[in-house]
Amino acid sequence: MLGCTLEIMEARLKQFQWRQKYLRLADWYDEFSSRSFMQATVPEA
């Protein structure tokens, strides 16, 4: 659920710059979002 929430925040709430404040979370999200099950569900732009 956290991964999906962060994905939505990046796509729709660009003014909320969470990556700069939460570096470890950003690292975790980058690794998590590269997994095949997350890549398979990325919405088309």
N, CA, C and O atoms as a GROMACS GRO file, in nm:
protein
  180
    1MET      N    1   0.080  -0.118   0.000
    1MET     CA    2   0.000   0.000   0.000
    1MET      C    3   0.087   0.126   0.000
    1MET      O    4   0.054   0.225  -0.065
    2LEU      N    5   0.196   0.121   0.073
    2LEU     CA    6   0.284   0.237   0.079
    2LEU      C    7   0.342   0.268  -0.058
    2LEU      O    8   0.350   0.385  -0.098
    3GLY      N    9   0.384   0.165  -0.129
    3GLY     CA   10   0.440   0.186  -0.263
    3GLY      C   11   0.340   0.251  -0.357
    3GLY      O   12   0.376   0.341  -0.433
    4CYS      N   13   0.217   0.207  -0.352
    4CYS     CA   14   0.112   0.266  -0.436
    4CYS      C   15   0.085   0.411  -0.398
    4CYS      O   16   0.064   0.496  -0.485
    5THR      N   17   0.085   0.438  -0.270
    5THR     CA   18   0.063   0.576  -0.223
    5THR      C   19   0.173   0.668  -0.272
    5THR      O   20   0.146   0.779  -0.318
    6LEU      N   21   0.297   0.624  -0.262
    6LEU     CA   22   0.408   0.706  -0.308
    6LEU      C   23   0.403   0.727  -0.459
    6LEU      O   24   0.437   0.834  -0.509
    7GLU      N   25   0.361   0.626  -0.531
    7GLU     CA   26   0.348   0.639  -0.676
    7GLU      C   27   0.243   0.745  -0.712
    7GLU      O   28   0.266   0.827  -0.801
    8ILE      N   29   0.131   0.743  -0.643
    8ILE     CA   30   0.026   0.842  -0.667
    8ILE      C   31   0.075   0.982  -0.632
    8ILE      O   32   0.050   1.077  -0.705
    9MET      N   33   0.146   0.993  -0.520
    9MET     CA   34   0.198   1.124  -0.480
    9MET      C   35   0.293   1.180  -0.586
    9MET      O   36   0.289   1.299  -0.616
   10GLU      N   37   0.379   1.096  -0.640
   10GLU     CA   38   0.472   1.142  -0.742
   10GLU      C   39   0.400   1.185  -0.869
   10GLU      O   40   0.439   1.283  -0.933
   11ALA      N   41   0.296   1.114  -0.905
   11ALA     CA   42   0.226   1.142  -1.030
   11ALA      C   43   0.131   1.261  -1.019
   11ALA      O   44   0.118   1.339  -1.113
   12ARG      N   45   0.065   1.275  -0.904
   12ARG     CA   46  -0.043   1.373  -0.894
   12ARG      C   47  -0.016   1.489  -0.800
   12ARG      O   48  -0.080   1.594  -0.811
   13LEU      N   49   0.076   1.471  -0.708
   13LEU     CA   50   0.104   1.576  -0.609
   13LEU      C   51   0.249   1.620  -0.620
   13LEU      O   52   0.326   1.609  -0.524
   14LYS      N   53   0.285   1.669  -0.734
   14LYS     CA   54   0.424   1.705  -0.760
   14LYS      C   55   0.476   1.813  -0.667
   14LYS      O   56   0.597   1.823  -0.645
   15GLN      N   57   0.388   1.895  -0.611
   15GLN     CA   58   0.432   2.000  -0.520
   15GLN      C   59   0.482   1.943  -0.387
   15GLN      O   60   0.556   2.011  -0.314
   16PHE      N   61   0.443   1.819  -0.354
   16PHE     CA   62   0.488   1.757  -0.231
   16PHE      C   63   0.619   1.684  -0.260
   16PHE      O   64   0.618   1.572  -0.311
   17GLN      N   65   0.729   1.746  -0.228
   17GLN     CA   66   0.863   1.694  -0.260
   17GLN      C   67   0.914   1.604  -0.148
   17GLN      O   68   1.006   1.643  -0.074
   18TRP      N   69   0.857   1.487  -0.134
   18TRP     CA   70   0.893   1.398  -0.025
   18TRP      C   71   1.031   1.336  -0.040
   18TRP      O   72   1.094   1.302   0.060
   19ARG      N   73   1.080   1.320  -0.164
   19ARG     CA   74   1.209   1.254  -0.185
   19ARG      C   75   1.326   1.328  -0.120
   19ARG      O   76   1.418   1.264  -0.069
   20GLN      N   77   1.325   1.459  -0.120
   20GLN     CA   78   1.434   1.537  -0.063
   20GLN      C   79   1.441   1.524   0.089
   20GLN      O   80   1.550   1.528   0.147
   21LYS      N   81   1.327   1.510   0.152
   21LYS     CA   82   1.322   1.502   0.298
   21LYS      C   83   1.340   1.360   0.350
   21LYS      O   84   1.394   1.340   0.459
   22TYR      N   85   1.296   1.261   0.273
   22TYR     CA   86   1.297   1.122   0.317
   22TYR      C   87   1.382   1.037   0.222
   22TYR      O   88   1.331   0.962   0.140
   23LEU      N   89   1.512   1.052   0.235
   23LEU     CA   90   1.605   0.988   0.141
   23LEU      C   91   1.600   0.835   0.148
   23LEU      O   92   1.604   0.769   0.044
   24ARG      N   93   1.593   0.780   0.267
   24ARG     CA   94   1.586   0.633   0.279
   24ARG      C   95   1.457   0.578   0.220
   24ARG      O   96   1.457   0.472   0.157
   25LEU      N   97   1.348   0.649   0.240
   25LEU     CA   98   1.221   0.608   0.182
   25LEU      C   99   1.228   0.615   0.030
   25LEU      O  100   1.175   0.527  -0.039
   26ALA      N  101   1.292   0.718  -0.023
   26ALA     CA  102   1.308   0.730  -0.168
   26ALA      C  103   1.389   0.614  -0.223
   26ALA      O  104   1.357   0.561  -0.329
   27ASP      N  105   1.494   0.575  -0.153
   27ASP     CA  106   1.575   0.460  -0.196
   27ASP      C  107   1.491   0.333  -0.195
   27ASP      O  108   1.497   0.254  -0.290
   28TRP      N  109   1.413   0.313  -0.088
   28TRP     CA  110   1.328   0.195  -0.080
   28TRP      C  111   1.226   0.195  -0.194
   28TRP      O  112   1.205   0.093  -0.259
   29TYR      N  113   1.164   0.310  -0.218
   29TYR     CA  114   1.063   0.318  -0.323
   29TYR      C  115   1.123   0.289  -0.460
   29TYR      O  116   1.061   0.220  -0.541
   30ASP      N  117   1.241   0.340  -0.487
   30ASP     CA  118   1.306   0.315  -0.616
   30ASP      C  119   1.328   0.165  -0.637
   30ASP      O  120   1.303   0.112  -0.746
   31GLU      N  121   1.374   0.097  -0.533
   31GLU     CA  122   1.396  -0.048  -0.543
   31GLU      C  123   1.263  -0.121  -0.556
   31GLU      O  124   1.249  -0.211  -0.639
   32PHE      N  125   1.167  -0.084  -0.476
   32PHE     CA  126   1.036  -0.148  -0.476
   32PHE      C  127   0.965  -0.129  -0.610
   32PHE      O  128   0.907  -0.223  -0.664
   33SER      N  129   0.969  -0.008  -0.662
   33SER     CA  130   0.895   0.020  -0.785
   33SER      C  131   0.960  -0.042  -0.909
   33SER      O  132   0.898  -0.045  -1.015
   34SER      N  133   1.081  -0.090  -0.896
   34SER     CA  134   1.145  -0.157  -1.009
   34SER      C  135   1.108  -0.305  -1.019
   34SER      O  136   1.143  -0.372  -1.116
   35ARG      N  137   1.037  -0.355  -0.920
   35ARG     CA  138   0.997  -0.497  -0.922
   35ARG      C  139   0.893  -0.521  -1.030
   35ARG      O  140   0.816  -0.432  -1.066
   36SER      N  141   0.892  -0.642  -1.079
   36SER     CA  142   0.807  -0.676  -1.194
   36SER      C  143   0.659  -0.653  -1.168
   36SER      O  144   0.587  -0.606  -1.257
   37PHE      N  145   0.611  -0.684  -1.049
   37PHE     CA  146   0.468  -0.666  -1.022
   37PHE      C  147   0.429  -0.519  -1.017
   37PHE      O  148   0.315  -0.485  -1.048
   38MET      N  149   0.521  -0.432  -0.981
   38MET     CA  150   0.491  -0.288  -0.984
   38MET      C  151   0.498  -0.236  -1.128
   38MET      O  152   0.416  -0.155  -1.169
   39GLN      N  153   0.596  -0.282  -1.203
   39GLN     CA  154   0.609  -0.239  -1.341
   39GLN      C  155   0.487  -0.283  -1.424
   39GLN      O  156   0.445  -0.211  -1.515
   40ALA      N  157   0.432  -0.398  -1.392
   40ALA     CA  158   0.317  -0.451  -1.466
   40ALA      C  159   0.191  -0.369  -1.444
   40ALA      O  160   0.097  -0.377  -1.523
   41THR      N  161   0.188  -0.290  -1.337
   41THR     CA  162   0.066  -0.214  -1.306
   41THR      C  163   0.082  -0.063  -1.323
   41THR      O  164  -0.006   0.012  -1.282
   42VAL      N  165   0.191  -0.019  -1.383
   42VAL     CA  166   0.210   0.124  -1.406
   42VAL      C  167   0.108   0.171  -1.507
   42VAL      O  168   0.098   0.115  -1.617
   43PRO      N  169   0.030   0.274  -1.473
   43PRO     CA  170  -0.069   0.323  -1.568
   43PRO      C  171  -0.003   0.389  -1.689
   43PRO      O  172   0.106   0.445  -1.677
   44GLU      N  173  -0.068   0.381  -1.802
   44GLU     CA  174  -0.016   0.443  -1.924
   44GLU      C  175  -0.035   0.594  -1.912
   44GLU      O  176  -0.135   0.642  -1.860
   45ALA      N  177   0.064   0.666  -1.961
   45ALA     CA  178   0.058   0.813  -1.954
   45ALA      C  179  -0.033   0.870  -2.059
   45ALA      O  180  -0.049   0.992  -2.068
   0.00000   0.00000   0.00000
